[in-house]
Amino acid sequence: MTFKRSVSPDGRIAVYSADDARMEYVYKFVTHGRYDPRRPEANRDLLDEGTLYVARFEANGKMKWLPLMFGQGPITAANGFASQADVLIEARRAADLLGATPMDRPEDVEAHPVTGCVYVVMTFDERRKPDQVNAANPRGPNRHGHIIEIVPPMMNGKPDHTATECVWEFFLLGGDPANPEHGARYQGPVSANGWLAAPDNIAFDPKGRIWIATDGQDDIAGLADSVYAAETMGPRRGMTRCFFSAPRGAEICGPEFTPDGQTLFLGIQHPADEKGSTFDKPSTRWPDFKDGVPPRSSVVAVTKADGGEIGS
């Protein structure tokens, strides 16, 4: 589960989260109090009080954030909830009762630093049956994952992350667009080496481009887990290109840029974690590549030889 915050025009903070499990939900928590950048001490307890919401995606391109509040709707003692504490402990069951949208392993939720659009990343759900599909998860099974873009309404010229009604659309549906069985969908043409599967974590660079790290692409598509980049606006919107590939058996997680965009940090997890690989004979000894030294998870810093921005 991930937690990412955004400050709305009225000063309240919205914290987005995703329950990375099959057929689970996307949430946000909106504080009752307001953020005050001039008084850091006044912001320490903001997360103590607020409202937890769960997402329901409609087929007409609209969505609602449904409050998970004790005493409202079906969230009552008659259904086994004794207090708001029970609701928070059993958020999944409360979301079931409200009719929230079951998602395909929602892993990451990030707000775009310029537009304020919220990107929700579904890794995949190979167990979803054809009769379990819904508007926001249209493939059953979903072997390749997808990314949804939520557009919050504007307040005083800025995105209102506290809003309970938004619109949404697909940013991409992963897979090979040349293979009709994948049901892939991109905003424009992608090359034979540019399509992706199993999107997992995302980040945005200072120019607003999205960078997508995958987890499980090796098992699903026979390709090393990688990092892909795409524009989020303009004529090349959603057209992914491969930038970096992981060592054998590894996934890439936690992409993050420095403020100047000149360094990209990537977490390399569990290298050599693949069939046939053993401790004595791993499929890779990354990053040391020395006899007798086991593979190790690490963080790499990617920079350009000329010191410019990544992607320039």
DAJO-V91971 format. One record per pair of residues at least 12 apart in sequence whose ideal C-beta (glycine too) atoms are under 6 Angstrom apart, sorted by the first residue. I is the first residue (numbers start at 0). J is the second residue. D is the distance in Angstrom with one decimal. If there is no record, write none. Layout:
i=I j=J d=D
i=I j=J d=D
This chain:
i=0 j=16 d=5.7
i=0 j=18 d=5.7
i=0 j=19 d=6.0
i=1 j=17 d=5.6
i=1 j=107 d=5.1
i=2 j=14 d=5.6
i=2 j=16 d=5.0
i=3 j=15 d=5.1
i=3 j=108 d=5.8
i=3 j=109 d=5.6
i=5 j=110 d=4.4
i=5 j=160 d=4.4
i=6 j=34 d=5.4
i=7 j=159 d=5.4
i=7 j=160 d=4.6
i=7 j=161 d=4.7
i=8 j=154 d=4.4
i=8 j=155 d=4.9
i=8 j=157 d=4.5
i=10 j=33 d=3.2
i=10 j=34 d=5.1
i=11 j=29 d=5.8
i=11 j=30 d=5.2
i=11 j=33 d=5.6
i=11 j=161 d=5.2
i=12 j=30 d=4.7
i=12 j=34 d=5.5
i=12 j=45 d=6.0
i=13 j=27 d=5.3
i=13 j=29 d=5.1
i=13 j=160 d=3.7
i=13 j=161 d=5.7
i=14 j=28 d=4.5
i=15 j=27 d=4.9
i=15 j=108 d=4.0
i=17 j=105 d=3.7
i=17 j=106 d=6.0
i=17 j=108 d=4.8
i=19 j=104 d=5.5
i=19 j=106 d=4.7
i=21 j=104 d=5.6
i=21 j=124 d=4.9
i=21 j=126 d=5.7
i=22 j=101 d=4.0
i=24 j=53 d=5.1
i=24 j=94 d=4.8
i=24 j=99 d=5.0
i=25 j=54 d=4.2
i=25 j=105 d=5.1
i=25 j=119 d=5.6
i=26 j=53 d=5.4
i=27 j=52 d=5.1
i=28 j=49 d=5.4
i=28 j=51 d=5.0
i=29 j=49 d=5.3
i=29 j=50 d=5.3
i=29 j=161 d=4.9
i=30 j=45 d=4.7
i=30 j=49 d=4.2
i=31 j=48 d=4.5
i=31 j=49 d=5.2
i=32 j=45 d=4.9
i=50 j=66 d=5.4
i=51 j=67 d=4.6
i=52 j=64 d=3.8
i=52 j=66 d=5.6
i=53 j=65 d=5.3
i=53 j=67 d=5.9
i=53 j=94 d=4.3
i=53 j=99 d=4.2
i=55 j=99 d=5.1
i=55 j=100 d=5.2
i=56 j=100 d=4.6
i=56 j=134 d=5.6
i=56 j=135 d=3.7
i=56 j=167 d=5.9
i=58 j=134 d=4.0
i=60 j=166 d=5.5
i=61 j=166 d=5.5
i=62 j=165 d=5.2
i=62 j=167 d=4.9
i=63 j=164 d=5.6
i=64 j=163 d=4.6
i=65 j=97 d=4.7
i=67 j=86 d=5.4
i=67 j=93 d=5.0
i=69 j=82 d=5.9
i=69 j=83 d=4.3
i=69 j=86 d=5.1
i=73 j=96 d=4.2
i=74 j=86 d=5.8
i=74 j=93 d=5.2
i=100 j=133 d=5.9
i=100 j=135 d=5.4
i=102 j=121 d=5.7
i=102 j=136 d=6.0
i=103 j=121 d=4.1
i=103 j=124 d=3.6
i=103 j=136 d=4.9
i=103 j=141 d=4.7
i=104 j=121 d=5.9
i=104 j=122 d=4.3
i=104 j=124 d=5.6
i=105 j=119 d=5.7
i=105 j=121 d=5.4
i=106 j=120 d=5.2
i=106 j=122 d=4.9
i=106 j=199 d=5.0
i=107 j=120 d=4.4
i=107 j=200 d=4.9
i=107 j=201 d=5.5
i=109 j=201 d=5.3
i=112 j=203 d=5.5
i=113 j=207 d=4.6
i=115 j=158 d=2.7
i=116 j=148 d=5.3
i=116 j=150 d=5.3
i=117 j=149 d=4.1
i=118 j=146 d=5.8
i=118 j=148 d=5.7
i=118 j=201 d=6.0
i=119 j=147 d=4.5
i=120 j=146 d=5.3
i=120 j=198 d=5.0
i=120 j=201 d=5.8
i=121 j=144 d=5.3
i=121 j=145 d=5.2
i=122 j=144 d=5.0
i=122 j=197 d=5.3
i=122 j=199 d=5.3
i=123 j=141 d=5.5
i=123 j=142 d=5.7
i=123 j=144 d=4.3
i=123 j=197 d=5.3
i=124 j=141 d=4.7
i=125 j=140 d=4.7
i=125 j=142 d=5.2
i=127 j=139 d=4.2
i=127 j=140 d=5.3
i=127 j=141 d=5.6
i=138 j=182 d=5.2
i=142 j=219 d=5.5
i=143 j=173 d=3.8
i=143 j=174 d=3.7
i=143 j=181 d=5.9
i=143 j=196 d=4.2
i=144 j=173 d=4.6
i=144 j=197 d=5.1
i=144 j=198 d=5.0
i=145 j=172 d=4.4
i=145 j=173 d=5.8
i=146 j=170 d=4.3
i=146 j=171 d=5.3
i=146 j=198 d=5.7
i=147 j=167 d=5.7
i=148 j=168 d=5.6
i=148 j=170 d=4.4
i=149 j=165 d=5.2
i=149 j=167 d=4.9
i=150 j=165 d=6.0
i=150 j=166 d=4.9
i=151 j=165 d=4.9
i=170 j=237 d=5.7
i=171 j=185 d=5.2
i=171 j=237 d=5.3
i=172 j=184 d=4.1
i=173 j=195 d=5.3
i=173 j=196 d=4.8
i=175 j=194 d=5.2
i=185 j=237 d=5.4
i=186 j=236 d=4.8
i=186 j=237 d=2.9
i=187 j=238 d=4.3
i=189 j=238 d=5.6
i=189 j=239 d=5.6
i=192 j=241 d=5.6
i=193 j=239 d=5.3
i=193 j=240 d=4.8
i=193 j=241 d=6.0
i=195 j=213 d=5.8
i=195 j=227 d=5.0
i=195 j=239 d=5.6
i=196 j=216 d=4.7
i=196 j=219 d=4.8
i=196 j=220 d=4.4
i=197 j=213 d=4.7
i=197 j=214 d=5.5
i=197 j=215 d=3.9
i=197 j=216 d=4.7
i=197 j=219 d=5.5
i=198 j=211 d=4.9
i=198 j=213 d=5.8
i=199 j=212 d=5.6
i=199 j=213 d=5.7
i=199 j=214 d=3.7
i=200 j=212 d=4.5
i=200 j=252 d=5.2
i=200 j=254 d=5.9
i=202 j=254 d=4.0
i=202 j=255 d=5.6
i=204 j=256 d=5.1
i=204 j=260 d=5.0
i=205 j=260 d=4.2
i=207 j=231 d=5.7
i=208 j=228 d=5.7
i=208 j=230 d=5.7
i=209 j=229 d=5.4
i=209 j=231 d=5.3
i=210 j=226 d=5.9
i=210 j=228 d=5.2
i=210 j=254 d=5.2
i=211 j=227 d=4.7
i=212 j=226 d=5.1
i=212 j=251 d=4.2
i=212 j=254 d=5.1
i=213 j=225 d=5.8
i=214 j=250 d=4.1
i=223 j=244 d=4.4
i=223 j=245 d=5.4
i=224 j=245 d=4.5
i=224 j=250 d=4.7
i=224 j=251 d=5.4
i=225 j=241 d=5.3
i=225 j=244 d=4.5
i=226 j=242 d=4.9
i=226 j=243 d=4.3
i=226 j=251 d=5.7
i=227 j=239 d=4.3
i=227 j=241 d=5.6
i=228 j=240 d=5.7
i=228 j=242 d=5.1
i=246 j=270 d=4.4
i=246 j=283 d=5.0
i=246 j=285 d=3.9
i=247 j=282 d=4.6
i=247 j=283 d=4.4
i=248 j=270 d=5.6
i=248 j=271 d=4.5
i=248 j=272 d=4.3
i=248 j=273 d=3.8
i=248 j=276 d=6.0
i=248 j=282 d=5.7
i=249 j=267 d=5.1
i=249 j=269 d=6.0
i=249 j=270 d=4.1
i=250 j=268 d=5.1
i=251 j=265 d=5.4
i=252 j=266 d=4.5
i=252 j=268 d=5.7
i=253 j=266 d=4.1
i=260 j=308 d=4.0
i=260 j=309 d=6.0
i=261 j=308 d=5.7
i=262 j=300 d=5.4
i=262 j=302 d=5.3
i=263 j=301 d=4.4
i=263 j=309 d=4.9
i=264 j=298 d=5.9
i=264 j=300 d=5.6
i=265 j=299 d=5.2
i=266 j=298 d=5.4
i=267 j=297 d=5.2
i=268 j=296 d=5.1
i=270 j=283 d=5.5
i=270 j=285 d=4.6
i=270 j=294 d=4.1
i=271 j=283 d=5.0
i=271 j=294 d=4.2
i=281 j=294 d=5.2
